[in-house]
Amino acid sequence: MDRKITLSFDVAVIEKAKKFAEKNNMSLSRLTEYLLRQITSNEYKTLEEFPVSDWVNQVAEGEAEYLTKPRGRKAIKSEYYQSRS
């Protein structure tokens, strides 16, 4: 069963990823699903162990910057509802 989600990426990353997906006869959604499936396969403990990390760094044109902040379930729920309005 498929479910839609909303993700935000740098415009340049999106364009390069679309081109990569097109060259490999797949949609950007399926490419993203493939990458997430590989990452969550429990075979990798860090992103550095993930073989596609070199490609991800190339597409991103530099080191990835993760802008996450620790927050509880209530904060996540509130953030979600705010984004929907």
GUKE-850941 format. One line per field, with one value per residue: residue number from 1; x, y, z negated of N, C-alpha, C in turn. Coordinates in steps of 0.1 Angstrom, whole numbers. Last residue first. Layout:
pos	c(NUM | ...);
n.u	c(X | ...);
n.v	c(Y | ...);
n.w	c(Z | ...);
ca.u	c(X | ...);
ca.v	c(Y | ...);
ca.w	c(Z | ...);
c.u	c(X | ...);
c.v	c(Y | ...);
c.w	c(Z | ...);
***
This chain:
pos	c(85 | 84 | 83 | 82 | 81 | 80 | 79 | 78 | 77 | 76 | 75 | 74 | 73 | 72 | 71 | 70 | 69 | 68 | 67 | 66 | 65 | 64 | 63 | 62 | 61 | 60 | 59 | 58 | 57 | 56 | 55 | 54 | 53 | 52 | 51 | 50 | 49 | 48 | 47 | 46 | 45 | 44 | 43 | 42 | 41 | 40 | 39 | 38 | 37 | 36 | 35 | 34 | 33 | 32 | 31 | 30 | 29 | 28 | 27 | 26 | 25 | 24 | 23 | 22 | 21 | 20 | 19 | 18 | 17 | 16 | 15 | 14 | 13 | 12 | 11 | 10 | 9 | 8 | 7 | 6 | 5 | 4 | 3 | 2 | 1);
n.u	c(-20 | -1 | 17 | 4 | 4 | 32 | 37 | 22 | 36 | 60 | 53 | 45 | 69 | 97 | 128 | 160 | 162 | 180 | 194 | 223 | 238 | 263 | 288 | 282 | 261 | 241 | 252 | 274 | 261 | 248 | 270 | 280 | 258 | 253 | 262 | 264 | 281 | 274 | 251 | 252 | 245 | 228 | 208 | 183 | 170 | 168 | 182 | 166 | 143 | 153 | 159 | 133 | 119 | 133 | 126 | 99 | 98 | 109 | 106 | 129 | 151 | 174 | 171 | 152 | 169 | 186 | 168 | 159 | 183 | 186 | 164 | 168 | 192 | 182 | 164 | 166 | 134 | 109 | 81 | 51 | 37 | 12 | 15 | 6 | 8);
n.v	c(239 | 219 | 228 | 225 | 197 | 192 | 205 | 189 | 165 | 173 | 179 | 154 | 139 | 162 | 167 | 177 | 187 | 187 | 192 | 181 | 184 | 167 | 183 | 185 | 181 | 163 | 144 | 136 | 124 | 103 | 88 | 81 | 65 | 41 | 23 | 32 | 40 | 66 | 63 | 34 | 8 | -13 | -32 | -24 | -12 | 15 | 20 | 8 | 23 | 48 | 42 | 35 | 59 | 75 | 61 | 65 | 93 | 97 | 66 | 53 | 49 | 62 | 87 | 95 | 97 | 117 | 138 | 140 | 148 | 173 | 186 | 183 | 198 | 223 | 228 | 208 | 195 | 181 | 160 | 144 | 113 | 89 | 54 | 21 | -12);
n.w	c(-80 | -81 | -99 | -122 | -124 | -128 | -152 | -169 | -166 | -177 | -203 | -212 | -211 | -213 | -197 | -187 | -153 | -123 | -98 | -85 | -55 | -36 | -17 | 18 | 38 | 37 | 54 | 38 | 16 | 29 | 37 | 12 | 2 | 11 | -10 | -43 | -62 | -67 | -82 | -102 | -102 | -80 | -79 | -81 | -61 | -58 | -34 | -15 | -17 | -9 | 18 | 27 | 24 | 42 | 65 | 65 | 68 | 93 | 112 | 136 | 155 | 150 | 159 | 139 | 117 | 125 | 128 | 101 | 89 | 99 | 88 | 61 | 58 | 64 | 43 | 13 | 1 | -19 | -14 | -23 | -12 | -6 | -4 | 9 | 0);
ca.u	c(-30 | -13 | 21 | 7 | -9 | 25 | 44 | 18 | 22 | 60 | 58 | 35 | 57 | 88 | 115 | 152 | 163 | 170 | 188 | 210 | 236 | 249 | 284 | 288 | 272 | 239 | 240 | 276 | 269 | 240 | 261 | 288 | 261 | 249 | 270 | 255 | 282 | 287 | 249 | 254 | 244 | 237 | 222 | 190 | 171 | 161 | 187 | 180 | 142 | 148 | 169 | 144 | 115 | 134 | 140 | 104 | 92 | 116 | 101 | 121 | 137 | 173 | 181 | 148 | 158 | 191 | 175 | 150 | 177 | 196 | 166 | 156 | 192 | 192 | 159 | 171 | 148 | 115 | 95 | 57 | 43 | 19 | 10 | 14 | 0);
ca.v	c(250 | 216 | 228 | 238 | 204 | 187 | 210 | 203 | 166 | 168 | 190 | 165 | 135 | 151 | 171 | 168 | 191 | 181 | 202 | 176 | 191 | 169 | 175 | 189 | 190 | 174 | 151 | 142 | 136 | 113 | 94 | 88 | 78 | 51 | 25 | 30 | 26 | 63 | 67 | 48 | 14 | -2 | -37 | -28 | -26 | 9 | 26 | 3 | 9 | 46 | 46 | 25 | 47 | 78 | 63 | 51 | 86 | 102 | 79 | 52 | 45 | 48 | 79 | 93 | 87 | 104 | 134 | 137 | 135 | 163 | 185 | 177 | 184 | 217 | 227 | 219 | 194 | 193 | 162 | 156 | 122 | 101 | 65 | 34 | 0);
ca.w	c(-79 | -73 | -84 | -118 | -122 | -116 | -140 | -167 | -163 | -163 | -195 | -212 | -202 | -217 | -201 | -195 | -167 | -132 | -107 | -91 | -68 | -40 | -28 | 6 | 40 | 28 | 58 | 51 | 14 | 22 | 47 | 21 | -4 | 20 | 3 | -32 | -58 | -60 | -67 | -100 | -115 | -81 | -76 | -93 | -60 | -69 | -47 | -17 | -20 | -23 | 9 | 28 | 16 | 28 | 62 | 64 | 57 | 81 | 108 | 124 | 158 | 145 | 166 | 153 | 117 | 122 | 139 | 111 | 85 | 102 | 103 | 67 | 54 | 72 | 56 | 21 | 5 | -13 | -18 | -18 | -22 | -2 | -11 | 10 | 0);
c.u	c(-25 | -22 | 9 | 10 | -7 | 12 | 36 | 24 | 17 | 45 | 58 | 40 | 47 | 76 | 106 | 139 | 155 | 172 | 177 | 205 | 223 | 248 | 270 | 283 | 278 | 250 | 238 | 264 | 272 | 248 | 253 | 280 | 270 | 253 | 266 | 262 | 273 | 288 | 262 | 252 | 246 | 234 | 232 | 204 | 178 | 162 | 181 | 185 | 156 | 147 | 165 | 155 | 126 | 130 | 142 | 119 | 97 | 111 | 110 | 117 | 129 | 159 | 180 | 158 | 153 | 181 | 181 | 157 | 167 | 191 | 176 | 159 | 180 | 193 | 169 | 167 | 153 | 130 | 100 | 71 | 49 | 25 | 18 | 7 | 9);
c.v	c(261 | 228 | 225 | 238 | 218 | 194 | 205 | 209 | 180 | 169 | 186 | 176 | 147 | 149 | 160 | 174 | 181 | 186 | 197 | 186 | 187 | 176 | 178 | 180 | 194 | 184 | 163 | 150 | 143 | 126 | 105 | 95 | 87 | 65 | 36 | 33 | 23 | 49 | 65 | 51 | 29 | 5 | -26 | -34 | -32 | -6 | 19 | 8 | 3 | 31 | 44 | 29 | 37 | 66 | 66 | 52 | 72 | 95 | 84 | 66 | 43 | 43 | 64 | 85 | 84 | 94 | 120 | 132 | 131 | 149 | 174 | 175 | 177 | 202 | 220 | 217 | 206 | 191 | 175 | 158 | 134 | 108 | 77 | 45 | 12);
c.w	c(-69 | -71 | -75 | -103 | -118 | -114 | -127 | -154 | -160 | -158 | -180 | -203 | -201 | -208 | -205 | -199 | -175 | -146 | -115 | -101 | -73 | -54 | -32 | -5 | 27 | 30 | 49 | 56 | 27 | 20 | 41 | 31 | 4 | 14 | 12 | -19 | -46 | -56 | -60 | -85 | -113 | -95 | -79 | -91 | -72 | -69 | -59 | -31 | -23 | -27 | -6 | 18 | 16 | 19 | 47 | 60 | 54 | 68 | 96 | 120 | 145 | 147 | 162 | 161 | 131 | 123 | 137 | 124 | 96 | 99 | 107 | 82 | 61 | 70 | 65 | 36 | 12 | -11 | -12 | -23 | -15 | -14 | -7 | 1 | 0);
***
